[in-house]
Amino acid sequence: MSKMKVRVGDVDIAYTVQGKGPWITLSHSLACDTSMWDPQMHWLEQRYTVLRFDTRGHGQSSAPAGPYTLEQLSDDVHGLFQALGIQQTHWVGLSMGGMIGQTYALKHPGVFLTMALCDTTSRRPPNAEAMWNERIQAAQTHGMQGVLEGTLSRWFDPPFRAANPEIIARITQGILATPVAGFSGCCAAISQIDTLDRLKEIKCPTLVLVGENDHGTPPENARRIQENIPNSELVVIPDAGHISNIEQTEKFDAALKNFLARHDRRA
């Protein structure tokens, strides 16, 4: 479906709205766009009004020169919510989308009805800046081709890659289509993630979900998040790497459906 755009500050944010019911907002990973959530749409739009958006620097949203900050990406979300009249929504964010969600929940308590933080982290490792700067340098020197193989190897288990060439081809196309400026800007934002000490302030029911073979944001990171958010639970998805909603769609969906069913306030 074609995307709509709304001006938020200095950028145009591209988004889609589908379905009927309470709002649920889906926030994608680095080097992806709204299509990352296609596997979940068939059931989410039956029960929710689903908002998907391209993060600044991705998809059809503006990609100004960076660096960006997580607070800036969170402010983009707030502007989008204001433009659409969204006062409360469920939130599902994977990787970078989970970091944006944490940042937003701390800045705007009460907006999220529930939060699903998938394959994400809350504190940068000691080498984060150097590691992300290497990826920025690779993208700026060689284009997105320079970070393609490293990204795919972090995202998916080898057996899944071998068995699903069509899916991997689509993901590859999405990575290569990501603007270098947007990728670099968001890498800079991700490298500064540091919400762990404040997570106890988050009051909404939270699902922390992670692939057991996620090497980018491993299960111990997810456990740390879950231990620090009071009303939270942890689900580890077997045989899944970093992009768990695609690699193990049925298991991901089952966990998210179960969580939403228990915390949805509708009778």
Secondary structure, DSSP 8 states (H G I E B T S, - for coil): ---EEEEETTEEEEEEEEESSSEEEEE--TT--GGGGHHHHHHHHHHSEEEEE--TTSTTS---SS---HHHHHHHHHHHHHHHT-S-EEEEEETHHHHHHHHHHHHSTTSEEEEEEES--SB--TTHHHHHHHHHHHHHHH-THHHHHHHHHHHS-HHHHHH-HHHHHHHHHHHHHS-HHHHHHHHHHHTT-B-GGGGGG--S-EEEEEETT-SSS-HHHHHHHHHHSTTEEEEEETT--S-HHHHTHHHHHHHHHHHHHHH----
